[in-house]
Amino acid sequence: TASLGRRRGGRGERQSGDALTRGCPSEPARVGYSAVALNHVIDFKEKKQEIIKPVSPSELFPSLPIVQGTTKRIKVLTRLTLVVSDPSHCNLLRSTSANIRLYDIIAVFPKTEKLFHIACTTLDVDLVCINVTEKLPFYFRRPPVNMAIDRGIYFELLYTPAIKDSTMRRYTISNAISLMQICKGKNIVISSAAERPLELRGPYDVANLGLLFGLSEGEAKAAVSTNCRATMLHGETRKSACGVVYTVKKPRKVEEEETAVPACKKAKTQA
């Protein structure tokens, strides 16, 4: 399980964001997350901002906590989220910026239907963020959503706004269900964007919230586990410009085990 949306700085809040990172992995590790992403948000609408080099997690956290129920330490990733409201803002993602390549996860938050289409079809990103704090100014369309799924891009839904405010909860559920009607529950990631430990929920609680968003039980579990892992692998592929091989041991079926038994032994057992 992974939480891909712990916020750090951005939007003119760099100093307060740095303060929030002190002890940041402790709470995710305590509730059972094996990975957490520190999110640096850049909103071009507010003021001109440059993409800075991400601070190494080893510098922020010399000693990482152990994930509850395991013997492994939590993995801390760096994430960059660009809030784009104009097509010119996307040029930064198309450029071969050295600092952009240093982030483990790249996300884009499109504000218009045109930018949503561009993000799904052309931009080299790992996540497309869905607005959950207000009514969407456009309807989701099947062609760009299917294109994003084919390209291995995931759609991110935040649950923290739904916890804070009843109006935002209504928008979150409404926008999420609108997306589910198009993507059929595929390539969904549920993140926190938590700024305080109290806003973070455990993976099982988040999976239950996914049921309210229109996901099935299996899809809701994938939204906090396998889909998050796939997003991280997609980021590794983007950074290295190569492929990443991920192997899974296939369980043997009963029929295969029976065919593997020699005929002489099978005859003896039947006798």
N, C-alpha and C positions, 0 to 999 in steps of 0.2 A: 504494500500500500504506500501511497505517496501523496503529499500535499504540495501542489505545484503553485501555490499562490500566496505565500507569506510576503507581505508588502514591506519594502525597504526603500525609503527615500523617494525621490522623484516629486514632480509637481511642486517644487519649491520647498520641500520638507526634508531636505537631506539631513540636517542636524537632528531633528526629532526621529527620523528614520534610523540613524545610527544608534540612538539611544534604545530604540525598540529591539535592536538585534542582540542586545546583551542577554545571554541565556536563551536566545531564540529557539535552538533545537531541543531544548529540554522538554517543553510541553508536548511537541509532536512525538518525541520519542516515548514519553510517558504514556500517551494514549494509544501507541502502537504503530505509528508511521515509520517506515524504513527510510524515507527520503523526504526532504523538504527543499523548496526553492525560494530563495530570497529575491523578491521582485523589485526591480528598479523601473519606475514608471516615468515616461517622458511624454508630456502633452504639448504638442507644438502650438496649440491654440493659445496657451497662456503666455508663453514667452519663448524666444529662440533658445533652444537648448542643444548642447552637443552630447554625443554619445561618448561617455567616458569609459575607461578601462575598468572592468569589474574588480572589486576587491576580492582577493583570494579568501575562500572560507577558512583556510588554515590560519590566516592572519587574524580573522575575527574570532575564531573559536579554536584555540590551541588544543583543547581536549573536548572531543565530542561524546555525548551521552550514549549509553547502550539502549537499544530499542527494547521495550518491555516484552518479555516472553522469549527473547532471543539472546544470543551472545554477540551479535554484531552491532557495530556502532552506526548511528544514523548517518545517511549521506546528505550533504548540503550542496545544492546546486545554485548556479547563478542564472537569473532570468531577466530578460529585457522586454518590457511591454511598451509599444509605441501607440499612442492614441492619435489616430489620423482623421482629420476632418477635411482634407484637401488632397487631390491626387498628387500634388507636388511633394507632399510629405512622404510618399512611397518611394521616391527616388533614393532616399537614404538606404532603404532596404535593398534596392537594386544595385547600389554601389558596392564595391569590394572593400568595405571599411574593415580595417584590421581589428578595431575594438569590437565590432559586431560579432565577428567570428569567435571571439573569446568567451561569449556567453553560452551557457549550456542549452538554454531554451530561449527561442525568440517568439514573442506573441505580438499580435496586432489587434487593435481595438477600432474597427471601422465605424464611423458615425453615420454614413449614408449607404444607400443601396448600391450605388456605383462603386464605392470603396469596398463594400462587402464582396461584390463580384470580383474586383481586382485581387483582393486578398485570397479568395478561394481558388482563382484560376491561374494567377501569374506570380504572386509573391512567394519568395523562398522563406517560409515561416513554419513553425511547428504547431502553433495554436492560433485560432481565431476566437477572440473574446466576444461574448454575446451580452448586450446591455440588459441588465436586470433591474435597474433602478428607476426606469421610466418606460412609458409605452413606446414600442418600436416605431420609428417613422416610416418603416417599409415592411413589406411581406417577404418571407423567405420563399425563394424559388428553387425548384428542383435541380436545374442544370448546374448552377454554381456549387450547390451543396454536394451533388454527386461528384463533381470534378474534384472538390476538396477531399472527399473520401477516397477517391481513386489515387490522389497524390499523397495520401498518408497524413493529411492534416486533420487535427482534432478541434472540436468546438468546446469552448470552456464556459461553464456556468458557475457562478459564484453563489454560495449559500448564506454568507454572512449578512448581506442586506435583508434577506428574508427573516433573519433572527432579530434584527434591530427594530424593524418598523413594519406595521401591518400593511401599509400602502405598498411598500417595496415588496412585501411578501406576495401581494396580489399580482404585481407586475412580473415578479420572478417566475411564478407558476404559469402565468399567461404566456410570457415570452418563451419559456421552456417548452410548453406544450405545443406552441406554434412551430418550434424547431423540430420537435419529435414527429410531428405529422409529415414532415418532409424527409428527415434523415432516418426515420424508423428506428431510432435508438442507437444508431451506429456512430462510432467515433465521438463519443461524449466523454468529457472530463469534468468532474465536479471539484472545484477548489474553494479555498476559504477566503483569501485576501485579508486574512486576520491581521489586525494591528495590535491586538492585545491577546494574551493567553486565554482569557475568558471567552473570546469569540471563536475559539477553535473547538471543533467537535471530533469525536473519534470516528474511525472509518466505518464502523457498523451503523452509527447514528447518521452519517452522511449518506450511506447506502439506503437507509430508510427514507431520507429526504428525497432521494432520487425517485422513489415511487410516486411522490407528489408531483414530480416534474414530468410524469408520463412514461417513465422507464419501467421495464419489467424487472423482476428480482435479479435475474442474471445480468442484465444490462446495467443496473444500478451498482452491483458489485464490481463489474468491469470498469465503471466510471471512476472508481477510487483505487483500482489495482492494475489490471493488465493494460488498460488504456493509458494510464499514467506511465507505465513502463515503456509502452510503445512510443509515447511522446518523447521520452528521454532518448530512446534509440534513434528516433527520427532526427533529434538534435545532434547526436553523435555523427550520423551520416552526413548531415549538412555541414558540420564543422570539418570533417575529414575529406569531404567530397568523394567518399568511397562508400562501399556497402558495409553494413553491419550484419553479421550472421548471428541469429539467436536460435538456439536449439532447445527443443523440448522433448523429453523422453516419452515416447508413445506407449501407453499401457497395453499389454497383451490381452486379447480377447480370449474367452473360454474356448471358442472353436479352434483358435490357433494353437492353444495349448494341447488340445486333444489330438490335432493332426501331428503335433510334434512327438507324440508318444509312438514308439515302434509298434508295428503290427503284432509281433509275438507277445509283447507285454500287454497290449490291449486285449488279445485273445485270452490270456491268463486271467486278467481281471474280470472279464465278462463271464468266464467259466466259474 
